[in-house]
């Protein structure tokens, strides 16, 4: 079992580091060009992978302005009840229904009770 782990852990680390390297934007890479980092990770799996993880990429702070929802130019998924745009659209929809006078089934008072 230990022999298998000694093979699989460095392999998994190398695969992770290589995929992370090739998917990182060029402006987020430090110290060397992206192709050189990729070659380093492939030729020296353990040392190259650890070097990439420690020094190869600019790390964004976990907290801070805009890092939770907009990291690296990408929008992160936000739960609907935490998304102000979604809540505003629900409020606008409710107001437009009130202006039209539309009552959905089940809204308001029940007839005959």
C-alpha positions in Angstrom: 0.0 0.0 0.0 2.8 2.4 0.9 4.5 1.7 -2.5 1.3 2.6 -4.3 1.0 5.9 -2.3 4.6 6.8 -3.0 3.7 6.6 -6.7 0.2 8.1 -6.7 0.8 11.1 -4.5 3.6 12.6 -6.7 1.6 11.7 -9.8 -1.6 13.4 -8.5 0.5 16.5 -7.5 2.1 16.7 -10.9 -1.2 16.4 -12.7 -2.8 19.1 -10.5 0.2 21.4 -11.0 0.4 20.9 -14.8 -3.4 21.6 -15.2 -3.2 24.6 -12.9 -0.2 25.9 -14.8 -1.7 25.6 -18.3 -5.1 27.0 -17.1 -3.6 30.1 -15.4 -3.7 33.4 -17.2 -0.3 34.7 -18.4 -0.5 37.8 -16.3 -0.9 35.7 -13.1 2.3 33.8 -13.6 5.5 34.8 -11.8 9.2 34.4 -12.4 9.2 32.5 -15.7 7.0 32.1 -18.8 4.2 29.6 -18.8 5.7 27.1 -21.2 8.9 27.0 -19.1 6.8 26.3 -16.0 4.9 23.5 -17.8 8.2 21.9 -19.0 9.6 22.1 -15.5 6.5 20.4 -14.0 6.7 17.7 -16.7 10.4 17.0 -16.5 10.8 17.2 -12.7 7.4 16.1 -11.4 8.0 16.5 -7.7 10.3 19.5 -7.6 8.6 21.2 -10.5 5.1 20.8 -9.0 6.1 22.0 -5.6 8.0 25.0 -7.2 4.9 25.9 -9.2 2.6 25.7 -6.2 4.9 27.8 -4.0 6.4 30.3 -6.5 4.8 30.1 -9.9 1.5 31.7 -9.6 0.2 34.9 -8.0 -2.1 34.0 -5.2 -5.1 36.2 -4.6 -5.9 36.9 -0.9 -8.8 34.9 0.6 -10.5 38.1 1.9 -10.5 41.5 0.5 -12.4 43.7 -1.8 -14.1 41.7 -4.6 -12.2 38.5 -4.1 -15.2 36.4 -3.0 -17.4 37.0 -6.1 -14.9 38.3 -8.7 -11.6 36.5 -8.6 -9.3 36.7 -11.6 -11.9 38.3 -13.8 -14.3 35.4 -13.4 -17.6 35.6 -11.6 -18.1 33.0 -8.9 -21.4 31.3 -8.3 -23.5 33.1 -5.6 -26.5 31.6 -3.9 -29.8 33.3 -4.9 -30.6 34.6 -1.5 -27.1 36.3 -1.4 -27.4 37.7 -4.9 -28.6 41.3 -4.8 -29.3 41.3 -8.6 -31.6 38.2 -8.2 -33.4 39.7 -5.2 -34.0 43.0 -7.1 -35.4 41.1 -10.1 -37.9 39.3 -7.8 -38.9 42.6 -6.3 -39.3 44.2 -9.7 -41.4 41.3 -10.9 -43.6 41.5 -7.9 -44.1 45.3 -8.4 -45.0 44.8 -12.1 -47.5 42.2 -11.2 -49.1 44.5 -8.6 -49.3 47.3 -11.2 -51.0 45.0 -13.7 -53.5 43.8 -11.1 -52.6 40.2 -11.8 -53.4 37.8 -9.0 -51.8 34.5 -9.3 -53.8 31.4 -8.2 -53.5 31.1 -4.4 -52.7 34.8 -3.9 -55.0 36.9 -1.9 -58.2 35.7 -0.2 -59.8 32.4 -1.0 -63.3 32.3 -2.4 -65.9 30.4 -0.5 -64.1 30.0 2.7 
